[in-house]
Amino acid sequence: MTLKVKNHFVPRCYLKNFSKDGNKIWNYELLVPNSKFPEWKLSPIINKAYRKYLYIST
């Protein structure tokens, strides 16, 4: 049995409802290096709302 590494704690099908194209959502960055860095960034859904090995305890 192979275990998935990226486990989404917010399902991607829910995140697609917040997307215009179904692939990217706007992401708010809480920590930015300086004031010129954009706070809002368009990011792929596949890279958001997941944790590595969410269902595996070590």
C-alpha positions in Angstrom: 0.0 0.0 0.0 1.4 3.4 -1.0 0.7 6.4 1.1 0.2 9.8 -0.4 2.7 12.4 0.7 0.6 15.6 0.1 -2.6 15.3 2.1 -4.9 18.3 1.7 -6.7 19.4 4.8 -8.9 21.6 2.7 -10.1 19.5 -0.3 -9.0 20.9 -3.7 -12.6 20.7 -5.0 -13.6 23.3 -2.3 -10.7 25.6 -3.3 -11.7 25.5 -7.0 -14.9 27.4 -6.1 -12.7 30.4 -5.1 -10.8 30.3 -8.4 -11.6 32.0 -11.7 -9.8 29.4 -13.8 -10.1 26.3 -11.6 -6.3 26.1 -11.1 -5.1 29.1 -9.1 -6.3 31.0 -6.1 -5.2 34.3 -4.5 -3.0 33.7 -1.5 -2.3 36.3 1.2 1.2 36.2 2.5 1.4 37.0 6.3 5.1 37.4 6.4 6.8 39.4 3.7 10.5 40.4 3.6 9.8 44.1 3.0 7.1 46.6 2.1 7.7 46.3 -1.7 6.9 42.5 -1.7 3.3 41.8 -2.8 1.0 40.7 0.0 -1.4 38.9 -2.4 0.0 36.3 -4.8 -1.7 34.0 -7.4 -0.8 30.4 -6.5 -1.6 27.0 -7.8 -4.3 25.1 -5.8 -2.1 22.0 -5.7 0.5 23.9 -3.6 -2.0 25.2 -1.0 -3.8 23.8 2.1 -1.8 20.6 2.4 0.6 19.0 4.9 3.1 16.4 4.2 2.2 13.1 5.9 -0.9 14.5 7.6 -2.3 11.1 8.4 0.9 9.4 9.5 2.2 9.8 13.0 5.9 9.5 13.6 
